[in-house]
Amino acid sequence: MRTKVLAVFVVAALAATTAACSKKDDGGTTSTPLVVGSTLSLTGAFAATGIIHKVAGEAFIARLNANGGLLGRQVEWKVLDDQSDTAKVGQLYEQLISQDKVDAILGPYATPNILATMAVAERHGLVLPHHTAVLAPQLTYKCQFPGWSIGPTPNQFIPNLLFDALATLPQPPKKIAVLTSQSGSAAFVTNGFGNDKTGLLTIAAQRGIEVVVNAPYPPTISDWGSIAAQVAGAKPDLVINNGLGVDTVNALTAMKQLGYRPPMTFSLFPAPGPLLGLGADSAGVLSVSIFEPNAPLISKAGADAQAIIDDYKSRATTAKIPYTAFETQAAASWNAWQILAASIKGAGKVDHKAMCDWLHANPVDTTFSGRLTFDASKNNFWAPTLGIKQIQNGQWVMVWPSDRAAGTLVGPTAS
């Protein structure tokens, strides 16, 4: 009888120990991993940029787990391929949350995909850190937190940032061609959004800059010949492509086939590597960035910045990413992961209401964008740290504003 009682006691003790070790959210050590779920565009039109976020996330998790993980639990990342298709995103996040029972989520790549995710996150009451959505007025869910900010009025901020930089040239552009992807990730910069119609077109007019080509195009465009012909015929001082991914690469390639090269080009949200792959044909191209691995910005970043940059470069090389520098896309990913990790550590448990409340009450110190604070009345978009970068000598270099610049803005080249 005593043997049976002892056996029952041992079984009960083991069950209690197992339950304690498996228990989530108590801040103690557990063998159960903390699983973060997300989608990324690993195939399709956005894949050239999606892979950057995958490599950055893997580097972050490896570093996090080497330092104990979160709440004593190792972190696992479950990534599903949304195939660059916004229509698939919502159902994939529903799967991650309802079927796979992930503990937390992180946003996908591209504003339309993040907006689709936000609806799911809000329905389930989950914190949603994300790395690339910048359309602040549409991101109204109080528990979404951006890792990349262009402020509460990005439609005004980006055109003014660009035109301010160009105004420092001896001969600023006076005639521009504007090529606009009709996607939620880019069109707002050209046209504004909602009741706010202020955008690049209106700001150019206010500054006395003539728009000689205004060419919207579908995100699925495959033939750039007609647009290239319009631009070549108008001979603008500057081509502005408010697009993303490889749009600018395709536009410049089509123009080259006509024997034309724009004196200056601005690309809003490009995949950084493919543009550099054009070689001399992309010299002088401009874009926006929150971080480039240039000396002034590295020195302003945290003590671990160089080690993170080096690790990312090694991983990106292994993944055969064309451009292995730790730049704005990777930095935005790193910010989003740091926001998520800080919310869990700050709350002391995986409780999404507590995590959301903690982020509203406390700053998050990020390696590459400094201290971030989140104000729900501004849809949690923090003060912009965006600058203008330019391809110089085969590399992206920050050139504006002066306190973030590693080089000097170079003016037009001969067409």
C-alpha atoms as one frame of an Amber mdcrd trajectory, in Angstrom:
protein
   0.000   0.000   0.000   2.846   2.362   0.929   4.423   1.621  -2.461   1.227
   2.602  -4.258   0.901   5.797  -2.232   4.518   6.682  -2.960   3.992   5.993
  -6.650   0.928   8.217  -6.736   2.869  10.952  -4.931   5.764  10.727  -7.389
   3.435  10.854 -10.399   1.605  13.851  -8.930   4.880  15.620  -8.191   6.127
  15.005 -11.713   2.866  16.293 -13.156   3.079  19.424 -11.033   6.673  19.981
 -12.065   5.791  19.500 -15.719   2.900  21.933 -15.434   5.122  24.489 -13.731
   7.777  24.149 -16.398   5.188  24.464 -19.134   3.313  27.354 -17.585   3.453
  30.512 -19.702   3.534  34.155 -18.732   4.725  33.876 -15.117   8.191  35.241
 -15.810   9.883  32.059 -14.582  12.115  29.602 -16.382  10.318  27.196 -18.679
  11.302  24.720 -21.330   8.343  25.758 -23.478   9.453  28.138 -26.249   7.828
  31.508 -26.690   6.574  31.482 -30.278   6.262  34.609 -32.399   4.281  34.302
 -35.609   4.359  36.401 -38.751   4.180  36.314 -42.506   6.752  37.697 -44.908
   6.817  38.102 -48.661   9.344  35.361 -49.388   8.083  34.921 -52.953   6.346
  37.265 -55.353   6.887  40.933 -56.112   8.146  41.908 -52.636  10.506  38.971
 -52.125  13.691  40.984 -52.717  12.829  43.020 -49.632  11.056  40.304 -47.639
  14.251  38.255 -47.400  15.997  41.189 -45.725  13.434  41.126 -42.919  13.763
  37.365 -42.575  17.531  37.511 -42.173  17.334  40.465 -39.758  14.728  38.662
 -37.644  16.787  35.482 -37.502  19.830  37.475 -36.404  17.813  39.213 -33.682
  16.373  35.965 -32.319  19.784  34.281 -32.251  21.191  37.171 -30.224  18.125
  37.261 -27.960  18.260  33.531 -27.235  21.997  33.638 -26.589  21.182  36.104
 -23.825  18.463  34.035 -22.189  15.477  34.617 -24.445  12.360  36.221 -22.997
  10.987  35.472 -19.526  13.417  32.580 -19.293  12.037  31.032 -22.486  13.798
  30.547 -25.786  12.087  32.361 -28.650  10.968  30.632 -31.838   9.756  32.411
 -34.955   7.123  30.814 -37.145   7.180  32.510 -40.555   4.632  31.864 -43.302
   5.083  33.041 -46.888   2.283  35.424 -47.872   3.571  35.361 -51.473   3.383
  39.189 -51.666  -0.416  38.799 -51.825  -2.401  41.020 -49.476  -5.466  38.805
 -49.906  -3.624  35.931 -48.197  -2.272  37.884 -45.237  -5.337  38.047 -42.975
  -6.129  34.344 -43.215  -2.493  33.418 -42.538  -2.422  35.502 -39.347  -5.729
  33.934 -38.316  -4.049  30.561 -38.751  -1.046  31.615 -36.685  -3.225  32.932
 -33.861  -6.189  30.534 -33.805  -4.646  27.270 -34.985  -0.925  27.516 -34.272
  -1.550  29.359 -30.975   1.506  31.602 -31.243   2.249  33.715 -28.179   2.836
  36.961 -30.056   2.924  38.330 -33.590   5.063  40.648 -35.679   3.902  42.485
 -38.770   4.620  41.468 -42.386   6.310  43.572 -45.076   4.486  46.415 -46.909
   1.798  48.771 -45.697  -1.228  47.023 -47.307  -0.177  43.718 -45.730   0.295
  45.349 -42.341  -3.136  46.981 -42.568  -4.634  43.541 -43.243  -2.751  42.163
 -40.244  -3.865  45.037 -38.030  -7.516  44.077 -38.466  -6.740  40.555 -37.240
  -4.573  41.784 -34.364  -7.273  44.174 -33.199  -9.917  41.457 -33.338  -7.789
  39.254 -31.080  -6.466  42.091 -28.903  -2.804  41.431 -29.716   0.109  43.838
 -29.719   1.351  44.365 -33.287   4.894  45.680 -33.731   5.637  46.195 -37.426
   8.596  47.418 -39.438   7.483  49.050 -42.673   4.009  50.620 -42.474   4.280
  54.402 -42.502   0.762  55.526 -43.397   0.064  56.833 -39.895  -3.549  58.046
 -40.298  -4.714  54.584 -41.356  -2.962  52.779 -38.521  -5.546  53.577 -35.863
  -5.361  50.452 -33.686  -3.946  51.605 -30.354  -1.795  48.483 -29.898   0.064
  48.683 -33.221   3.608  50.005 -32.852   5.763  51.083 -35.819   9.455  50.307
 -36.126   9.826  52.896 -38.889   8.290  56.341 -38.563   7.831  59.199 -40.997
   5.673  61.019 -38.476   1.915  61.523 -38.386   1.827  63.262 -41.828   4.190
  61.194 -44.024   2.582  62.516 -47.216   4.017  65.923 -46.351   7.199  64.861
 -44.596   8.817  62.913 -47.446   8.290  65.468 -50.266   9.518  68.313 -48.062
  12.535  66.291 -46.920  13.460  65.560 -50.547  12.888  69.082 -51.843  14.777
  70.605 -48.900  17.775  68.414 -49.730  17.613  69.249 -53.434  17.345  72.969
 -52.657  20.954  72.857 -51.405  22.217  72.096 -54.933  23.576  74.959 -57.066
  20.843  74.232 -59.630  17.886  72.469 -57.996  15.541  70.529 -60.304  12.767
  72.632 -61.809  11.015  69.982 -63.925  10.073  66.581 -62.527   8.450  63.369
 -63.734   6.423  61.536 -61.082   5.847  57.788 -61.488   3.498  56.425 -58.828
   2.640  52.858 -57.873  -1.051  52.702 -57.070  -0.376  50.677 -53.943  -1.112
  51.635 -50.379   2.615  51.668 -49.710   3.452  54.533 -52.075   0.594  56.475
 -53.670  -0.065  58.537 -50.544   3.299  60.286 -50.961   2.235  61.569 -54.384
  -1.445  62.254 -53.828  -2.083  62.502 -50.096  -4.879  60.375 -48.680  -8.399
  60.724 -47.376  -9.356  64.345 -46.915  -5.699  65.395 -46.850  -4.754  65.850
 -50.502  -1.375  67.368 -49.677   1.347  65.329 -51.297   4.287  65.602 -53.648
   2.197  67.044 -56.489   0.763  69.906 -54.420   4.031  70.577 -52.586   5.935
  70.713 -55.898   3.471  73.329 -57.154   3.904  75.361 -53.959   7.670  75.339
 -54.507   7.438  76.361 -58.155   8.489  72.955 -59.484   6.797  71.870 -62.723
   5.442  68.329 -63.042   5.999  67.425 -66.704   4.957  63.760 -66.340   2.420
  62.382 -63.873   2.215  58.640 -64.509   0.372  56.354 -62.084   0.814  52.625
 -62.689  -0.583  49.389 -61.218   1.583  47.449 -58.725   1.482  44.514 -61.162
   3.014  46.475 -64.062   5.247  44.413 -66.347   5.706  46.689 -69.376   7.455
  49.978 -68.619   7.896  50.989 -72.245   5.080  53.544 -72.411   6.083  55.294
 -69.181   9.738  55.300 -70.224   8.782  56.951 -73.509   6.783  59.660 -71.706
   9.734  60.474 -69.469  12.287  60.446 -72.276  10.099  62.782 -74.330   9.581
  65.246 -71.457  13.270  65.336 -70.403  12.734  66.207 -66.722  15.508  67.311
 -64.383  14.447  64.654 -61.901  12.428  61.416 -62.050  10.610  60.600 -58.819
   9.441  57.005 -58.518   7.062  56.685 -55.617   7.133  52.925 -55.817   8.799
  50.007 -54.083  10.793  46.851 -54.672  12.337  46.762 -58.137  10.058  49.390
 -59.725  12.835  51.940 -60.194  15.172  49.285 -61.593  12.577  48.352 -64.198
  11.825  51.984 -65.051  15.494  52.903 -65.505  16.115  49.764 -67.569  13.247
  50.645 -69.908  14.558  54.197 -70.274  18.034  52.909 -71.080  16.571  50.811
 -73.871  15.364  54.083 -75.381  18.842  55.597 -75.058  17.768  57.900 -72.226
  19.048  58.369 -68.685  17.450  60.861 -66.255  19.803  63.495 -64.809  18.560
  62.594 -61.316  16.314  59.871 -59.908  14.572  59.410 -56.564  13.242  55.983
 -55.537  10.870  55.903 -52.566  11.039  52.389 -51.060  13.361  50.302 -53.244
  14.959  46.959 -52.585  18.497  48.375 -52.114  20.523  45.648 -53.788  18.921
  45.518 -57.253  19.459  49.251 -57.784  23.160  48.881 -57.021  23.164  45.983
 -59.484  22.608  48.495 -62.295  26.150  49.722 -61.770  26.907  53.078 -63.376
  23.291  53.424 -64.510  22.180  53.923 -60.893  24.908  56.373 -59.859  23.399
  59.321 -58.025  20.005  57.691 -57.360  18.362  59.004 -54.183  16.119  57.327
 -51.636  15.010  57.622 -48.013  16.527  55.773 -45.091  16.365  55.529 -41.314
  19.835  53.966 -41.125  22.866  53.251 -43.266  26.085  51.627 -41.982  28.012
  54.886 -42.435  30.427  56.046 -39.761  28.364  58.940 -38.288  25.285  56.773
 -37.769  27.217  53.786 -36.437  28.905  56.023 -33.880  25.493  57.299 -32.743
  24.061  53.791 -32.419  24.399  51.511 -29.424  27.564  49.763 -28.322  26.497
  46.523 -30.022  25.763  48.164 -33.364  28.908  47.078 -35.202  28.615  43.461
 -34.032  24.980  43.373 -35.189  25.928  44.877 -38.553  28.717  42.336 -39.020
  26.508  39.383 -38.059  23.758  40.528 -40.416  26.253  40.889 -43.268  27.493
  37.340 -42.717  23.944  35.957 -42.668  22.905  38.025 -45.693  25.910  36.716
 -47.613  24.916  33.138 -46.790  21.334  33.902 -47.886  22.718  35.322 -51.158
  21.102  38.709 -50.681  22.566  40.978 -53.400  23.231  43.848 -51.000  24.500
  42.699 -47.614  24.759  46.038 -45.806  22.597  46.529 -42.715  20.428  49.406
 -43.944  17.005  50.927 -43.436  14.929  47.749 -43.971  17.068  45.716 -41.584
  17.106  48.548 -39.038  13.304  48.805 -39.150  13.069  45.058 -38.532  15.470
  45.327 -35.609  13.378  48.149 -34.135  10.172  46.112 -34.399  11.742  43.123
 -32.665  13.135  45.359 -29.917   9.672  46.878 -29.402   8.136  43.415 -29.049
  10.850  42.155 -26.699  10.646  45.292 -24.541   6.870  44.974 -24.215   7.110
  41.386 -22.978   9.961  42.126 -20.582   8.225  45.262 -19.345   4.908  43.521
 -18.731   6.697  40.563 -17.154   4.382  38.176 -18.970   2.812  37.512 -22.349
  -0.315  39.495 -21.588  -1.112  41.668 -24.580  -3.134  44.279 -22.719  -0.316
  44.676 -20.209   2.234  44.773 -23.035   0.282  47.471 -24.879  -0.177  49.529
 -21.714   3.529  49.228 -20.901   4.568  50.540 -24.324   2.304  53.564 -23.950
   3.757  54.308 -20.524   7.446  53.604 -21.161  10.072  54.415 -23.822  11.879
  51.722 -25.792  15.604  52.157 -26.328  16.479  50.887 -29.783  19.940  50.298
 -31.161  19.491  52.103 -34.466  16.761  54.713 -33.901  17.415  55.744 -30.327
  14.697  56.150 -27.694  11.162  55.709 -29.010   8.018  56.879 -27.244   4.506
  55.980 -28.306   1.589  58.383 -28.152  -1.744  56.788 -29.009  -3.142  60.198
 -30.009  -0.539  60.213 -32.834  -1.183  56.560 -33.696   2.092  55.703 -31.941
   4.248  57.227 -34.689   7.377  58.698 -33.164   9.465  61.689 -34.267  11.019
  60.856 -37.670  14.696  59.992 -37.976  14.473  59.694 -41.753  17.196  61.011
 -44.040  18.082  61.059 -47.739  20.663  58.608 -49.070  22.381  58.518 -52.450
  24.301  55.938 -54.452  27.890  57.128 -54.576  30.821  55.012 -55.759  28.655
  51.902 -55.735  27.387  52.335 -52.175  24.439  53.962 -50.420  25.580  57.012
 -48.464  23.482  59.250 -46.204  23.662  62.809 -47.544  20.845  64.688 -45.761
  20.226  66.161 -43.226  23.686  67.365 -42.269  23.673  65.868 -38.768  23.164
  62.384 -40.247  25.206  62.784 -43.415  28.300  60.780 -44.295  28.716  62.466
 -47.660  27.665  65.450 -49.738  24.657  65.416 -52.043  25.784  65.123 -55.682
  23.852  66.974 -58.355  22.629  65.954 -61.819  24.559  63.849 -64.276  24.375
  64.320 -68.049  21.421  62.524 -69.637
